[in-house]
Every structure is written in structure tokens, then in C-alpha cells.
Amino acid sequence: MSDWRTWFPFLAEPQPLSPHYLDNAATTQIVRPALDALIRAEVQLRANVHRAVHARGEAATQALEQARTAIAAAFGVVAEEIIFTSGTTHALNLLANGLGAGLQPGDQVVVSALEHHANLLPWQQLVRTCGIRLVAVPVDGDGTLSLTALAQAITPRTRVVALGHASNVTGAVLDVAAVRAMSAAVGAKLVLDGAQMARHGPVDLMALGVDAYACSGHKLFGPTGIGVLWAKADLLATLPPLLVGGSMIRQVTLDSATWADPPRRFEAGTPPIAAAIGLGAALQWLATQDHAAMLDHEARLTQRLLEGLAQISAVRVLGPGVNGARIGVVSLEVAGAHPHDVCQILDRHGVAARGGHHCCQPLMAALDLDGTTRLSTAPYTSQADIDAALTAIDDAVRTLT
């Protein structure tokens, strides 16, 4: 393994809580450059942005816009197309609200049963507010999305196709090229929830050919409370704001207002300044790393985990197998055991995992499950972490079944 572990302060703790941290699909640990940038922003640059004429405020504004530029560079786009949000949920709500303003009754938005609630509920609201038809593509028995079923769901009335770039439950990676072709054939916008996939890059949004992309800083080795919405400039120009107030206006009278150009139009009030600066630093660090080596490291650990789970009775793994298109997110069912009970036993072994529906209740209903136990890797994950998890799951099976 590379020296990636040396970059993460949580590993320097003498007695860390949950030393085998395998809950990275929920939140990754913060990388040192992001933490340093966050502290510097809160101590040396703490002032409001885009309004001050004093040196501290101007320095804060410059640092924020430099972070925007760094984030744009990481995704192969321009800074004017990067909108700061509180996270992926905020980003997708902003986008759905804006696109909904241009939809007509009977227009269709296509999602799948795999989606995180953040990429389902904002579109679901448009059924009530705009009279659209929400089409949810079912999943196969192992929790994977059928491209054949997706192709059948997309029609000339489809205006938006909104899917996860990678599943936060099964780890399955979307065939974006195939979906892009289907969407383009009917002139639909393609929106990706990139919360799980963004760090498994580099993610070149121009090469992907999508219309909009959302992700969160806390899953990119950055701070919490910061996210990004990217959309093509011509699309952003047509969207109304979700929130209104300070900073996002051009002119205000007692009777009306006009909006600033993007991205400021969508950033009402004081933005998460320090968190955005920290995210910029995290992505600058990530850009210096060997992505291929990172992906290979996680793939080998995921393979070790999947092969180990296959040897434990009463365990069923969802999603693609060892050779499937997947990231290091593995969800499993222990027959007859509730995932919360499984996770409590894992916790006794020092293993941090996630138990529950993972904000994917429709998927769990489709698979007739109360929930699953989810393990997820990161560059700082070690073989010892995987082996500890396998030992703990074996203990859970013997204890609970």
C-alpha cells in the first residue's frame, strides 16, 4: 500500500474510535491539506465574502474563488459552472426545483429504484407541484439496474433522466455512455448523483457528456457541510434560484428583483466559506495522487472482502460480483439477523460499518429486506481492516443465526 494513510490525521490518534473504519460510503475521513486549509480559513481568513472592502474580506473572497477554480479543474469544467451547496441533497433539490419550472404536466422524469432518497424525493415533489410523471425503473433480484428496462422507460416525453453514478448500496457503477445515448436520443437532460463516484476519478464531466452532476465534500476527503452542483452554462442560465436573499441579486426594489448571473444566483446568503476552501484543498491533493493506484488498491481490498464473505455461511452479498463494474461499497444480508445487530457486533471488534436502509427504502422494499450491513473502503483502508471485518462478520453469523 502507498503512503496514503500518512495523509489522514485520524490514523495518528493513539486510541482511535472504531480503528477499522469501513463506513466511507457515509463519510470519508478528512485529509490533512483540507484540515489545514479549513483551520486557516477559520482563523486567518474569517470574514464575509463578495462584499467587504477590507483586506481580510478580500483575502477570504480570493481564497473562496480559488477553491471554486480548483474544484472546477478537478472535474474538467470552468469555475462559473460550479455552485457551492451544503451537499448533494441541496444540490439535487436546487436542480430539480429549477428544471421543474420548465416542465409541463405529463412530462416524464426517469429515475431508478436504486436511488438514494436525495435523488428521488426532489423529483417526486415535482409530481405534486408540476404534474409531471415520475417513472422509476425497477432493479433485478441482486439490486442491479437493467439497461434494457431503462431503455424501455425512456420515451419521447422524457425530459430528465436522473441516476446515481454509483450505488451507495450495491457499489454498482452506471454505464454512463449507454445512458447518455438513450437520453440524447429523446433530447432528455442527464443528471448524475455523483456522491459515491466523485472520488473514484478523475471524473471528467466534459468527457462524460452529462448535463448536471452533484457531489459532497465529506465523501471527497473534505469537510462536512459543503457540496457542489455543476451544470452546463446554458442550462444554468435558464434556471431560477431555489433560495433568495443576499448576495444573489442584481437589483432589488420593494416590488421586484432581478437575479445575478450563475453561480452567484444560486448562492444566497453567506456560503460555507471555510468548508469550500477545505474542499478545494482536498481536491487539489487528490489531483496529485496516482488515481490508478488508488483504484487498484481499493479493488484488491474489495475482492478480498467479497471472496472472504463467500466463505461465510448465511451471508448474501448484493450487487455485482468480484469482476463486475463496481466501487468498494459492499452490502450484505446475514440471514435471520437484523443489520443493526450485526453492526453492533462489528463495533465490538472495532469495525465501523453501516446498518440500515442507507436512505434507499424503495430499494430495500424491492428486495424484500429490512436493511443491509454495508462495508466501504477508502485509500487508507488496510488489509488488516478487511480481515477484522471478516472475523467480525463470522462472529455475527455464529452469534445471531
N, C-alpha and C positions, 0 to 999 in steps of 0.2 A: 504494500500500500504506500502511496505517496505521503508527503508530509502534511496533507490536508488537515489532519487532526490538530496540528500545532496552531492553526489559524483560529480555533474556536475556544474562547475563554472558558466555556462551561466545563471543558475537559480538564482544565487546570485546577478545578476545585478538589481539595483533598478528600472529601467525602460527599460526592455529588448525589443529589436525589435522583433516583432511577438511573443508575450508571449506564445501563444498557438502553439507550434512548432510541426506540423504534416507533415513534409517533410523528415522523417527519411529514406525513401527508397532512397532518393537522397544523403543525408549525415546525419549521426548521430552527435550529439554533443560530444565534446571530454571529456573524463573522467579525473578527477584530477590527478591520478597517471601517466597517459600518458602525460598530460601537464607538470607536474613536471619533468618527465624524458626527455621530449623534451627540456625544458629550460636548464636543467643540461647538456645535451649533447651539446647544442649550446654555453654554457658559460664555463663549466669546462672541456669539452672533445673535444672542437672544434679543430680537427686535421684530417689529412687523415689517412686512414686505410690500413692495409696489406702492408705497405711499410716503415713506419717510424721506426727508432731505438731509438727515444727519448720517455720519459715516457708518455707524453701526447698522442702521437700517439699510443703507445702500449695500453694505457688505453682505447682509443677510439675503437681500434680493439677488445679488450676484451669485451667491452660493446656491440658492434655490434654482435659479435658471441654469446654472452649470450642471446641477443634478438632473434637470429635465433633459438637457442636451446629452448627458452621459447615458441616461435611460433610453433615449431615442436611438443613440448609436448602438446600444446593445441589441436593439430589435430591428436595426436597419431602416429606420424611418427618420423623419425630421421632427425637431422639437415642438413645432407648432401643432403637431398632431397628438402630443402626449398630454393627457389630462390627469391631474392628481385627484385621487379619490380616497376614501377611507379604507377601501379594499375592493375585492372582486364583487361582492354583493352590491355595494354602492355603484360601482361601475356599470354593472348589468342593469340595475334599476334605472340609472341615468339614460342608458342607451335605449332600453325598452320604452321608457316614457317618451323619449324623443322620436323614435321610429313610430310609435303608436299614433303620434299626432298626424302622420301622413297616411295611416291605414284606413280602409273603408270596411263597413260591415260585410262579412263574407270572405274577406282576405284571410289567408292562412299563414300561420306561423308553425313551423315544424320543429319539434324537439324530440327527445327520446326518453324512454323510461329509465335510462341510466343517469339522468341529470341530477346534479346537486340542486337542492332547493333554490339556490341563488340564481340558477339558470332555468328555473321552471316558474317560480312564483311571479317574477316581474312580467313574464309573457302571459301567465294565467290571468293577471289583473286586466290585461287588455281585452279579454273576453267580455268582461263586465263594462269597461269604460269605452271600448271602441267597437264592440260587436264582432270582433274577429273570431275565426275558428282556430282553436289550438289543436294540432294533430300530434299525438305522442306515439312515436314508433316503438313497438314492443321489443323486448330483448329475447334472446334464445335462453334455453334452460340453464346455461352456465353463466348467464349475465352478460353476454356479449351482444353487440349491436349488429344486426344483419343489414348489410348494404343493399341486399335485394328488397327487404322490407322498407328501407329508407327510400329507395328509388320509386317504389310504389306509392309512398306517401307524398312525394313532391309532385305537385300538379301546376298547371298554368296559373292557378290562383295563389300559389305560394309566394309570399313576399319576403319572408325571413326564414332562414334555417339556422337554428341556434343549438350548438352541440358542444360538449366538453372535448377539448383537445386530447385529454387523457382522463380516464375514470378515476375518481377518488376512492372507489370501492374495489374494482377489479384490476386496476392498473392498465387496462387495455388502451392502446394508442389508436386514435382515429386515423383512418386513411383520408387525409385532408384532400389530396389530389382528386380522389374519386368523388368526394362530396362536393368539392368545388365545381367539378364538371357537371354534376347533377343540378346544382344551384344555378350555375351560369346558364344552363340550357333553358331555364324559365325566367331568367332575369331576377332571381331572388338574391337578397343580401345574405352573406355567410358570416355569422358571428361565432367566435370561439371563446369558450370559457377556458382560459389558459392557466388557471390557478395551479393545477398539478404539473403541467408540462413545461411551464416557462423556464424553470431552472435546468431542464434536461436539454439544453440548447447546444449551440446557439439557435434561437428561434428567429429566423429571418422573415419578417412579416411580408415584405415585398415578394419574396420567393414563394411564400405560402399562397399568396393571392387571395387572402380573405379581406373582408370589408371592415371588420372590427375585432378587437382582441382585448380581453380583460385579465388581470392578474393581481396578486397580492404580494406586498413586501415581506410579510412574515413567512412566506413559503419560498423566498428567494434569499435567505440568509440575512435579511434586513430587519428593520424594526416592525413592530405591530402598528396598526392604525394608519397604514399607508397602502394605497393601491394605485393601479394605473388603468386607464381606459385609453386605448389607441383606436382611432378610426381614420379612414381616408379623409383628406381635407375637404373634398367636395361633399362627402356625407356630413361631416361636422357642420359645414356651413348651413345645412338645411335644418339642423336640429334645434328645437327650443331648449332652454335650460330646465333642469329639474328643480333646482333651488335658486331663489332670487334674493338679492340683498346687496351688501357692499362688495366692491371690487369687480363685479361682473357687468357693470353698466357702462353705457356710453353717455347717455343723457337721461336725467330724471326730472319730471315736473310733478306737480300734485295730481295730475290726471293720467300720466302715461310714462313709459320708459322705453329706451332702446338699449339693446344689448351690445356688449363688447364682442369683438371677434374671438373665435376659439384660439387658444384654450381657455382664456380668462372668462369667457361666457359661462363656463361650466364649473367655475371655482369660486362660488360665492363665499364671502366671509374670509376669515383668516385660514389659510391652508395649514396642513400638518407640516410645518416648515422643517423642523429638525428631523422628523421621520423621513421626509422626502430626501433631504440631504444624506441621511444614512442609507436610504435605498440606492441613491446614486452611487455611493461609495461601494456598496455591496456588489452592484452590477459591474462597476469598474474592476473590482477584484476578480469577479467571475470571468471577465473578459481576458484576464491574464492567465487563466488556468487552462490546462490541457483537457478540453471537453471530452475528447475521445477516451482518454484515460479514465476520466471520472465515470463516464457511462459504462465502460468496460468493468471498472471496479464494482459498481452497483449491480451490473448484470450478473457478475460472477457470484456475488453475495446472494442475490435473488435466486439464482439457480441452486445454490447450496441450501437455501431455505426451502424451496419447493421440493427438492429431492429429499430433504430431511422430513418434511411433512408427509410425503408419500409413504414413508416407512412407519408412520404412527397411525394405529387403527383408530377408527371413529372420527377421523378428520377429513373433511371435504373442502377443497380449495375452489374458489370461484374464479372465473376468467380464464385468460389464455394460459397455456402450459409453458414449459421451460423455453420452447422455441418460438413462442408467439410474440407478436408485437406488443410489448408491454414495458412499463417502468417498474421501479421497485416498490410497488404497492401490492400487498398480498392480503386478501381477506379469506377467512376460513370459518367453517362451522364445525363445532365439536358436537357430535350427535347427542341430543338429550341434555345439553348444558347451555345455560344462558351465557351470552358473551360477557356480561358484567362479572359473572362468577369466574370465568376463565381469566379475565383481566386482573382480578384480584389475586389469583394465584401467580400470574406473571409478575405482578407488582412485588409479591413476596420474594421473588427471585431477582428483583432489581431491574425488571424489564418493563419499560414504558410502552404500552400498546393502547389501542383504542377499541372500545367495545360499544356496540350500539348500531343505530341505523345510518350513521355517518351523513346525516342530512340528506338521505336518499330513501325516504319512506316508500315512494311508489315502486322503487326497485325491489325493496325488501318484500313488499306485498306481492309483486310479480313472481318472486322466487319462493313465496310462502315461508319467509324467515322473520323471526323477531329482530334479528340483527346478526352481525358477524363480529369476529375478532380480527382486527386489522393491524398488520405489521408493515412498516415502511422504512426504507433505507435512505441514506444520505452519503455524501463523500466521506464523512467522518465515521461512518459505521464500520465496525471491525468484524472479523471472523468470530471473535470471542462474543460479540453481541448476538450474532446469529445462533451460535451454539448455545448460548444461555437461553435464548428464546425457545429453541427446540427442546431443551431439557425441561423448561417450564411448561411447555405445552404437553409434553409427555406426562408430566406430573399432574396437570389439569385433567387429562384424559383418565388417568388412573384414579384420581380423586373424585371426579364428577360423573363418571359413567360406569 
